[in-house]
Amino acid sequence: MKLDYDRLLELVSEMGFRLMFSGAEIYRVEESVSRLLKAYGAERGEVFAIPNCIIVSLTSPMGKPMTQIRRMPGHGTDIYLLERYNDLCRRMCRETPPFEEAIAQMEEIAATHKVYSLLAQMLAHFLGCGMFSLFYGGSVWDGLCGGICGVVIGLCLTFTSRLGANLFFKTIAAGAASALVALMLTTLGLGQNADSIIIGALMALVPGIAFTNAMRDIMAGDMVAGISKAAEALLIGAAIAMGTALPLGVTRMLTGG
């Protein structure tokens, strides 16, 4: 059967897009798409990806060049989707199912994707940030306050996301709200160590995955993607510092401390 290069280009571009949108590393996306092209019989294929764009190009046996560019919107990391799409990509390389079947399997993964409720997400913020406050030397009451500040961060991120704010301003707002609540709780006497409370809560904003992926991309030779992600992680760190410093500075000015 004659290979439909237009459909193949659409298929591999969609898989690369979904892998990257799930949080896959750049080298994983490029390698997966390259393997798919070879598995389906397209020897002359290239893929180039950076954090906000993926470009797939191939040449048909008749010498016709074809290229598809997909712009990557803002996204996070979803381990469930990443594992499912990565597993599907490997099966497609082994079995090379028809294009319609492969697309249907990708749609099935998206349709069965489980999204945790807002209550479950806030509970995770409470437990995670509370435990970090204890880890950084806080008392049991500090852990409780850290959990409350973690919930404030979660709610602030959810609200600002619905407003369409970018990650930089979402981080500033969440950091400022968390620090303000931490100061209020210590002023009321519920918390004892504001530093432990604030630091523990801010761990929910630290871009650990982004920085780790940046280092992995750099070590894999993807310098453009790695430096871009490292810069993003540093900007998020600056946003955390700016958001936290705002209520601390205002409080110090008002109290004269």
VOBA-1610 file (N, C-alpha, C; in pm, whole numbers, padded with zeros to 5 digits, always signed):
BEGIN
Met+00085-00120+00000Met+00000+00000+00000Met+00088+00125+00000Lys+00050+00222-00083Lys+00127+00344-00094Lys+00115+00426+00033Leu+00226+00475+00082Leu+00228+00552+00206Leu+00178+00694+00181Asp+00082+00737+00262Asp+00028+00872+00252Asp+00115+00962+00340Tyr+00204+01037+00278Tyr+00299+01118+00354Tyr+00232+01236+00424Asp+00124+01288+00368Asp+00052+01395+00435Asp-00009+01347+00566Arg-00072+01230+00563Arg-00132+01174+00685Arg-00023+01136+00787Leu+00089+01085+00736Leu+00199+01048+00825Leu+00253+01172+00895Leu+00270+01280+00820Leu+00320+01404+00879Leu+00224+01455+00985Glu+00096+01446+00959Glu-00005+01488+01057Glu+00001+01401+01182Leu+00017+01271+01162Leu+00020+01178+01275Leu+00140+01203+01367Val+00259+01208+01310Val+00379+01223+01393Val+00384+01361+01457Ser+00334+01463+01389Ser+00331+01597+01447Ser+00237+01601+01567Glu+00124+01533+01555Glu+00028+01529+01665Glu+00087+01455+01785Met+00157+01346+01761Met+00219+01273+01871Met+00327+01357+01938Gly+00411+01423+01858Gly+00513+01510+01918Gly+00452+01623+01998Phe+00344+01681+01945Phe+00276+01790+02016Phe+00222+01741+02150Arg+00159+01625+02151Arg+00099+01575+02276Arg+00206+01535+02377Leu+00316+01479+02330Leu+00425+01446+02421Leu+00480+01572+02487Met+00506+01674+02406Met+00563+01797+02461Met+00464+01868+02552Phe+00336+01868+02515Phe+00235+01933+02598Phe+00220+01864+02733Ser+00252+01734+02738Ser+00245+01659+02864Ser+00367+01684+02952Gly+00469+01750+02896Gly+00588+01781+02976Gly+00709+01699+02940Ala+00709+01632+02826Ala+00824+01550+02786Ala+00946+01637+02756Glu+01065+01581+02780Glu+01187+01651+02749Glu+01201+01666+02598Ile+01279+01765+02555Ile+01296+01792+02414Ile+01358+01672+02341Tyr+01460+01611+02402Tyr+01525+01498+02334Tyr+01430+01380+02320Arg+01339+01363+02417Arg+01242+01254+02409Arg+01144+01279+02292Val+01099+01403+02278Val+01007+01436+02170Val+01072+01413+02035Glu+01194+01465+02018Glu+01263+01451+01889Glu+01292+01304+01856Glu+01337+01229+01954Glu+01367+01088+01930Glu+01241+01009+01899Ser+01132+01036+01971Ser+01007+00963+01948Ser+00953+00987+01808Val+00952+01114+01765Val+00901+01146+01632Val+00991+01086+01525Ser+01122+01090+01543Ser+01214+01032+01445Ser+01193+00881+01432Arg+01172+00814+01544Arg+01149+00669+01540Arg+01016+00637+01471Leu+00915+00720+01494Leu+00787+00699+01427Leu+00801+00712+01276Leu+00873+00813+01232Leu+00893+00832+01088Leu+00961+00712+01024Lys+01064+00662+01089Lys+01135+00546+01036Lys+01050+00420+01041Ala+00972+00405+01147Ala+00888+00286+01160Ala+00784+00279+01048Tyr+00733+00394+01006Tyr+00632+00397+00899Tyr+00693+00404+00760Gly+00826+00401+00752Gly+00891+00393+00622Gly+00937+00524+00562Ala+00935+00632+00640Ala+00983+00762+00589Ala+01126+00781+00637Glu+01221+00748+00550Glu+01362+00754+00589Glu+01413+00898+00593Arg+01361+00982+00506Arg+01411+01119+00497Arg+01320+01212+00577Gly+01333+01205+00708Gly+01251+01288+00796Gly+01335+01354+00903Glu+01300+01475+00940Glu+01371+01550+01043Glu+01270+01612+01138Val+01312+01630+01263Val+01228+01695+01362Val+01316+01788+01445Phe+01263+01906+01470Phe+01333+02005+01553Phe+01233+02062+01651Ala+01269+02061+01779Ala+01177+02107+01882Ala+01248+02201+01978Ile+01179+02304+02018Ile+01218+02393+02127Ile+01097+02405+02218Pro+01111+02461+02338Pro+00999+02458+02433Pro+00866+02513+02383Asn+00867+02605+02288Asn+00739+02662+02243Asn+00707+02633+02097Cys+00775+02535+02037Cys+00750+02506+01896Cys+00807+02369+01859Ile+00738+02299+01769Ile+00789+02173+01715Ile+00773+02177+01563Ile+00879+02141+01492Ile+00881+02144+01346Ile+00916+02004+01296Val+00830+01949+01213Val+00854+01817+01155Val+00858+01831+01003Ser+00960+01775+00942Ser+00977+01786+00797Ser+01016+01651+00741Leu+00962+01617+00624Leu+01000+01494+00555Leu+00994+01516+00405Thr+01058+01425+00333Thr+01062+01433+00187Thr+01010+01303+00129Ser+00912+01313+00041Ser+00854+01195-00021Ser+00950+01135-00123Pro+00928+01010-00165Pro+01015+00949-00266Pro+01017+01027-00397Met+00914+01107-00423Met+00911+01188-00544Met+00989+01317-00529Gly+01048+01338-00412Gly+01128+01457-00389Gly+01050+01577-00340Lys+00925+01557-00299Lys+00841+01666-00252Lys+00866+01691-00103Pro+00914+01810-00065Pro+00935+01840+00077Pro+00804+01881+00144Met+00783+01835+00267Met+00662+01869+00342Met+00702+01902+00485Thr+00641+02006+00540Thr+00677+02052+00674Thr+00550+02092+00749Gln+00548+02060+00877Gln+00439+02104+00963Gln+00498+02165+01090Ile+00447+02283+01126Ile+00493+02354+01245Ile+00377+02362+01344Arg+00404+02325+01469Arg+00303+02333+01573Arg+00351+02425+01684Arg+00276+02528+01710Arg+00307+02620+01818Arg+00266+02559+01951Met+00353+02564+02051Met+00327+02502+02179Met+00277+02605+02280Pro+00153+02595+02326Pro+00102+02690+02427Pro+00163+02661+02563Gly+00134+02748+02657Gly+00183+02725+02793Gly+00128+02596+02851His+00211+02523+02923His+00169+02393+02976His+00255+02358+03097Gly+00212+02256+03168Gly+00288+02206+03281Gly+00340+02066+03252Thr+00344+01984+03356Thr+00389+01845+03343Thr+00280+01753+03397Asp+00234+01663+03313Asp+00133+01565+03351Asp+00193+01426+03332Ile+00236+01365+03442Ile+00306+01237+03435Ile+00216+01127+03377Tyr+00088+01131+03411Tyr-00005+01029+03359Tyr-00010+01033+03207Leu-00036+01152+03152Leu-00042+01164+03006Leu+00092+01132+02942Leu+00199+01176+03002Leu+00332+01152+02946Leu+00361+01003+02935Glu+00330+00928+03039Glu+00353+00784+03036Glu+00265+00715+02932Arg+00138+00756+02926Arg+00046+00693+02831Arg+00087+00721+02686Tyr+00119+00846+02655Tyr+00160+00880+02518Tyr+00294+00817+02482Asn+00385+00812+02578Asn+00515+00751+02552Asn+00499+00602+02524Asp+00413+00535+02601Asp+00388+00393+02579Asp+00320+00370+02444Leu+00224+00456+02409Leu+00157+00443+02280Leu+00255+00463+02165Cys+00343+00559+02178Cys+00442+00584+02073Cys+00530+00461+02050Arg+00569+00395+02156Arg+00653+00275+02142Arg+00575+00162+02075Arg+00448+00149+02111Arg+00367+00045+02046Arg+00345+00076+01899Met+00328+00204+01867Met+00312+00242+01727Met+00439+00212+01646Cys+00554+00229+01707Cys+00679+00198+01638Cys+00691+00048+01611Arg+00639-00034+01703Arg+00648-00179+01685Arg+00542-00231+01588Glu+00419-00179+01600Glu+00306-00238+01527Glu+00264-00157+01404Thr+00302-00030+01398Thr+00262+00062+01289Thr+00114+00047+01252Pro+00023+00080+01342Pro-00120+00067+01311Pro-00162+00169+01205Pro-00277+00150+01142Pro-00327+00250+01046Pro-00341+00387+01111Phe-00333+00490+01030Phe-00338+00626+01082Phe-00464+00652+01163Glu-00578+00608+01112Glu-00704+00633+01183Glu-00704+00568+01321Glu-00652+00446+01327Glu-00647+00375+01455Glu-00552+00444+01552Ala-00437+00490+01504Ala-00341+00557+01591Ala-00399+00687+01647Ile-00465+00765+01561Ile-00528+00889+01609Ile-00636+00859+01711Ala-00715+00753+01685Ala-00822+00715+01778Ala-00764+00677+01915Gln-00651+00609+01916Gln-00588+00572+02043Gln-00538+00695+02119Met-00488+00794+02046Met-00447+00917+02112Met-00567+00991+02171Glu-00676+00994+02096Glu-00797+01059+02147Glu-00854+00985+02268Glu-00841+00854+02269Glu-00890+00776+02383Glu-00811+00809+02508Ile-00680+00827+02495Ile-00598+00864+02610Ile-00642+00999+02665Ala-00666+01095+02575Ala-00710+01228+02620Ala-00848+01221+02685Ala-00936+01136+02632Ala-01072+01128+02685Ala-01076+01061+02822Thr-00986+00967+02847Thr-00985+00895+02975Thr-00892+00959+03077His-00836+01075+03043His-00745+01142+03135His-00819+01186+03261Lys-00764+01149+03374Lys-00828+01181+03501Lys-00773+01313+03554Val-00863+01407+03580Val-00826+01536+03638Val-00879+01541+03781Tyr-00792+01565+03875Tyr-00834+01568+04015Tyr-00922+01691+04043Ser-01015+01673+04133Ser-01105+01783+04168Ser-01028+01893+04239Leu-01090+02011+04246Leu-01026+02123+04315Leu-01003+02091+04462Leu-01096+02019+04523Leu-01080+01981+04664Leu-00958+01892+04683Ala-00941+01794+04594Ala-00825+01704+04604Ala-00695+01781+04584Gln-00694+01875+04490Gln-00574+01955+04467Gln-00540+02041+04587Met-00642+02100+04650Met-00615+02184+04767Met-00569+02099+04886Leu-00621+01979+04897Leu-00575+01889+05003Leu-00428+01854+04983Ala-00389+01831+04859Ala-00249+01802+04829Ala-00161+01922+04863His-00207+02044+04831His-00132+02164+04867His-00118+02175+05019Phe-00226+02144+05091Phe-00223+02155+05237Phe-00121+02057+05296Leu-00128+01933+05255Leu-00039+01832+05311Leu+00106+01857+05272Gly+00129+01887+05143Gly+00266+01907+05096Gly+00333+02026+05161Cys+00267+02140+05160Cys+00326+02261+05217Cys+00337+02251+05368Gly+00240+02187+05433Gly+00248+02168+05577Gly+00366+02082+05617Met+00391+01975+05542Met+00505+01889+05572Met+00637+01961+05547Phe+00644+02044+05446Phe+00766+02119+05420Phe+00793+02219+05532Ser+00689+02281+05586Ser+00708+02372+05699Ser+00765+02299+05819Leu+00719+02179+05844Leu+00776+02098+05951Leu+00920+02060+05920Phe+00947+02028+05794Phe+01081+01988+05751Phe+01181+02101+05774Tyr+01138+02224+05756Tyr+01228+02338+05772Tyr+01232+02392+05915Gly+01196+02309+06011Gly+01215+02343+06151Gly+01096+02406+06219Gly+00980+02407+06156Gly+00864+02466+06217Gly+00798+02373+06317Ser+00714+02429+06402Ser+00639+02350+06499Ser+00516+02288+06433Val+00440+02213+06510Val+00318+02154+06457Val+00221+02264+06411Trp+00214+02371+06488Trp+00127+02482+06451Trp+00178+02552+06325Asp+00310+02559+06312Asp+00368+02615+06189Asp+00334+02528+06069Gly+00333+02396+06090Gly+00295+02305+05982Gly+00151+02327+05939Leu+00064+02349+06039Leu-00077+02378+06007Leu-00089+02509+05929Cys-00016+02609+05972Cys-00019+02738+05902Cys+00041+02726+05762Gly+00149+02646+05750Gly+00207+02624+05618Gly+00108+02557+05523Gly+00029+02464+05578Gly-00073+02399+05496Gly-00179+02499+05451Ile-00219+02588+05541Ile-00318+02691+05505Ile-00262+02782+05395Cys-00136+02821+05409Cys-00074+02905+05307Cys-00062+02830+05174Gly-00040+02699+05181Gly-00035+02619+05059Gly-00170+02619+04988Val-00278+02611+05065Val-00412+02619+05005Val-00433+02755+04941Val-00386+02860+05007Val-00396+02995+04950Val-00323+03001+04815Ile-00205+02940+04808Ile-00130+02937+04682Ile-00209+02863+04575Gly-00265+02747+04612Gly-00341+02669+04515Gly-00462+02746+04462Leu-00534+02811+04551Leu-00651+02888+04509Leu-00611+03008+04423Cys-00501+03071+04460Cys-00455+03188+04384Cys-00412+03146+04243Leu-00342+03035+04231Leu-00300+02986+04100Leu-00421+02950+04014Thr-00520+02887+04076Thr-00641+02849+04002Thr-00716+02972+03953Phe-00730+03072+04039Phe-00804+03193+04004Phe-00732+03271+03894Thr-00602+03290+03909Thr-00527+03367+03809Thr-00519+03292+03676Ser-00519+03159+03680Ser-00519+03082+03555Ser-00648+03105+03478Arg-00759+03111+03549Arg-00888+03136+03484Arg-00896+03278+03427Leu-00816+03369+03484Leu-00812+03505+03431Leu-00720+03516+03310Gly-00644+03409+03283Gly-00554+03409+03167Gly-00418+03471+03194Ala-00379+03485+03320Ala-00248+03543+03352Ala-00136+03447+03315Asn-00019+03501+03285Asn+00095+03415+03253Asn+00160+03364+03380Leu+00255+03272+03364Leu+00313+03204+03479Leu+00389+03299+03570Phe+00454+03400+03514Phe+00532+03494+03593Phe+00443+03570+03692Phe+00334+03626+03642Phe+00246+03703+03729Phe+00165+03613+03822Lys+00133+03493+03778Lys+00065+03398+03867Lys+00154+03366+03987Thr+00283+03349+03961Thr+00376+03317+04069Thr+00392+03433+04166Ile+00401+03555+04112Ile+00410+03673+04198Ile+00287+03684+04288Ala+00170+03669+04229Ala+00046+03681+04306Ala+00036+03573+04413Ala+00070+03449+04377Ala+00061+03340+04474Ala+00162+03358+04587Gly+00284+03399+04553Gly+00385+03421+04657Gly+00346+03534+04751Ala+00292+03643+04696Ala+00251+03755+04780Ala+00135+03717+04871Ala+00037+03647+04816Ala-00079+03607+04898Ala-00037+03512+05010Ser+00052+03419+04978Ser+00097+03323+05078Ser+00173+03391+05190Ala+00265+03481+05155Ala+00343+03550+05258Ala+00254+03638+05345Leu+00155+03703+05284Leu+00064+03788+05359Leu-00017+03707+05460Val-00068+03593+05417Val-00145+03507+05508Val-00055+03453+05619Ala+00070+03419+05586Ala+00162+03369+05688Ala+00188+03475+05795Leu+00206+03600+05753Leu+00227+03708+05850Leu+00102+03729+05935Met-00015+03719+05875Met-00139+03735+05950Met-00155+03626+06054Leu-00123+03503+06015Leu-00138+03391+06108Leu-00041+03400+06225Thr+00081+03445+06198Thr+00177+03460+06308Thr+00139+03579+06397Thr+00083+03684+06338Thr+00039+03799+06418Thr-00076+03760+06511Leu-00163+03673+06463Leu-00275+03625+06544Leu-00232+03523+06648Gly-00108+03476+06640Gly-00058+03381+06738Gly-00075+03236+06703Leu-00134+03208+06586Leu-00153+03069+06548Leu-00020+03006+06505Gly+00060+03082+06434Gly+00193+03034+06393Gly+00301+03096+06478Gln+00417+03031+06483Gln+00526+03079+06567Gln+00645+03129+06485Asn+00678+03060+06378Asn+00794+03095+06297Asn+00748+03128+06155Ala+00740+03257+06126Ala+00692+03299+05995Ala+00784+03249+05883Asp+00914+03243+05911Asp+01009+03199+05808Asp+00981+03056+05765Ser+00962+02967+05862Ser+00936+02826+05829Ser+00804+02811+05755Ile+00705+02889+05794Ile+00575+02882+05727Ile+00586+02927+05582Ile+00652+03042+05561Ile+00663+03098+05426Ile+00746+03007+05336Ile+00860+02962+05386Ile+00947+02877+05304Ile+00878+02746+05268Gly+00811+02686+05365Gly+00741+02560+05338Gly+00632+02576+05234Ala+00556+02686+05243Ala+00449+02707+05146Ala+00503+02736+05008Leu+00614+02810+05000Leu+00669+02847+04870Leu+00726+02727+04793Met+00746+02616+04858Met+00795+02497+04788Met+00697+02451+04680Ala+00569+02490+04695Ala+00471+02455+04593Ala+00494+02532+04464Leu+00574+02640+04470Leu+00599+02722+04353Leu+00737+02701+04292Val+00824+02634+04364Val+00962+02616+04316Val+00962+02533+04187Pro+01027+02581+04080Pro+01025+02512+03949Pro+01128+02399+03942Gly+01114+02301+04027Gly+01211+02192+04030Gly+01214+02109+03903Ile+01096+02073+03851Ile+01089+01991+03730Ile+01144+02068+03611Ala+01110+02197+03601Ala+01158+02277+03489Ala+01311+02286+03489Phe+01370+02306+03606Phe+01515+02318+03613Phe+01583+02184+03585Thr+01523+02075+03635Thr+01579+01942+03609Thr+01575+01909+03460Asn+01462+01937+03396Asn+01451+01913+03251Asn+01549+01999+03173Ala+01573+02121+03221Ala+01669+02208+03153Ala+01808+02146+03157Met+01847+02094+03273Met+01979+02031+03284Met+01988+01906+03197Arg+01880+01828+03191Arg+01880+01708+03108Arg+01890+01743+02960Asp+01822+01849+02918Asp+01831+01891+02778Asp+01971+01939+02744Ile+02032+02014+02835Ile+02168+02063+02811Ile+02265+01947+02800Met+02253+01849+02890Met+02342+01733+02885Met+02318+01647+02762Ala+02194+01652+02708Ala+02164+01577+02587Ala+02206+01652+02460Gly+02258+01773+02476Gly+02305+01849+02361Gly+02206+01948+02306Asp+02086+01956+02364Asp+01984+02052+02318Asp+02004+02184+02393Met+02104+02260+02351Met+02143+02379+02424Met+02035+02487+02420Val+01972+02507+02304Val+01871+02611+02293Val+01755+02583+02389Ala+01705+02460+02386Ala+01593+02424+02473Ala+01634+02428+02620Gly+01755+02378+02650Gly+01799+02375+02789Gly+01818+02514+02847Ile+01881+02602+02772Ile+01902+02739+02820Ile+01769+02812+02833Ser+01677+02788+02740Ser+01545+02850+02747Ser+01470+02807+02873Lys+01473+02678+02903Lys+01403+02629+03022Lys+01472+02676+03149Ala+01606+02683+03147Ala+01678+02732+03264Ala+01644+02878+03291Ala+01634+02957+03184Ala+01595+03097+03200Ala+01454+03108+03257Glu+01364+03021+03209Glu+01228+03020+03262Glu+01227+02989+03411Ala+01307+02889+03452Ala+01314+02854+03594Ala+01369+02968+03678Leu+01469+03038+03626Leu+01526+03151+03699Leu+01424+03266+03710Leu+01346+03289+03606Leu+01244+03393+03611Leu+01136+03359+03713Ile+01100+03231+03720Ile+01002+03190+03820Ile+01058+03211+03961Gly+01187+03178+03979Gly+01250+03204+04107Gly+01249+03352+04143Ala+01274+03438+04044Ala+01268+03582+04068Ala+01127+03626+04103Ala+01027+03565+04036Ala+00887+03598+04066Ala+00850+03558+04209Ile+00900+03443+04254Ile+00875+03399+04392Ile+00933+03501+04490Ala+01057+03544+04463Ala+01123+03640+04552Ala+01049+03774+04553Met+01007+03821+04436Met+00937+03949+04428Met+00803+03944+04500Gly+00727+03835+04476Gly+00596+03823+04540Gly+00606+03813+04690Thr+00706+03741+04739Thr+00723+03725+04884Thr+00773+03853+04949Ala+00861+03924+04879Ala+00920+04046+04936Ala+00818+04157+04950Leu+00715+04159+04866Leu+00618+04268+04868Leu+00546+04281+05002Pro+00477+04177+05051Pro+00410+04193+05182Pro+00507+04207+05297Leu+00624+04141+05286Leu+00723+04153+05394Leu+00772+04297+05404Gly+00800+04359+05288Gly+00847+04497+05289Gly+00742+04594+05337Val+00618+04577+05291Val+00510+04666+05333Val+00486+04654+05483Thr+00488+04531+05534Thr+00467+04510+05678Thr+00576+04575+05760Arg+00699+04563+05711Arg+00811+04624+05785Arg+00799+04776+05785Met+00753+04835+05675Met+00736+04979+05670Met+00626+05026+05763Leu+00516+04951+05769Leu+00402+04992+05852Leu+00431+04977+06000Thr+00507+04872+06035Thr+00536+04846+06177Thr+00663+04915+06224Gly+00742+04962+06126Gly+00867+05027+06163Gly+00974+04932+06210Gly+00953+04798+06176Gly+01051+04698+06217Gly+01164+04684+06119
//
